């Protein structure tokens, strides 16, 4: 599966573009189908670095890498996937679903 299509690349704001927005929008959701880890990208540098919400052991904002998501091979040889049904969503809604 292609994790980052040209269409999604075009949608994603540049890094720091949503920095002053009270409730930034996540444009893409990546997840590990064999664990509870999920990455919601709100911004992208156009090459490899995302910023967004990472939900794993804890829920926190931070940077993550496209190349690391693409290279990951977990249990049963399954890699990271992109949620094909995900629609752009404010972070406040994603955080409230984590409670």
N, C-alpha and C positions, 0 to 999 in steps of 0.2 A: 504494500500500500504506500502510495506517495503521501508522506506526512504533510508536506507544505506545497500546495498547488500554486500556480501563478495567480489564480483568482484570490486566494487567501493572502498571498504576499501583497497584492495590490490593496487589499482592505486594511491590513495591519498598519497602524500608525508607527512612525519612527520612534526610536527610544526617546524617552522624556517628553513626548508629545502630550501625554495625558497626565503629566506630573502634577499639574495644578487643578485637575478636574477632581471634584469631590468623590464621584463614584465612577471610576474608569470602567470601560467596556472590555470584556474578554471576547476576542474574535474567533478563537480556535481552542478546542479541548483535545489534549492528548492524554492517553491513559495506558496503564499496564494491565492487561486483561487477567494477569495471574496474581495481582496484588491490589492494594488499596491506593496506590500512587496515581495522582492526577495532576496535570499541568494545564493551566489556563493562560494563554498568551494574550497580553494586552498591548504589547509593543514589540517591534522587531527592528534590528539594526540593518536589515536588508541582506545580511550575509549568514550569520550563525547564531547571534545572541538574541534571546527573547527576554522580556521582563513580564512578570505576571504572578499569578497566585499558584503556589505549589501546595498540594494537599497530600501529605504522607503521614509520617509519625506526628507531625504538627501541621497546622495551616499557616503559611507565611508568604509574604511577598518576597520575590527575589528573581535573580537571573538564572536562566538555564539555556542549554545549548542544543541547537538542532542536530548537530553532528553526534552528540552523545545520545540523543533520543533515537537517531537512526541506527547507531552502532549497537545499542543494547539488545542483548539476546538473553531472555530469562528462562524460566521454567518451561520445559518441553520445547525449547527453541523458539518460543513466541516472543516477538518484539513489541515495541510500543506501537499503539494504533491511534488513529485520529477518529474522534466521534463524528461520523458522517451526518448525524441528525442535529448536531449542536448549532444553535443560532446565537448570534452576538447577545451577550447578557451582561448586565452590570455586576461588578464584583460583589456588591452588597447582597444580591440574591444568591450568589454562589456561596458566600460565607454563611448566610443564614441556613442554607441546606446542609451545612457541615455540623451544625449544632446538635 
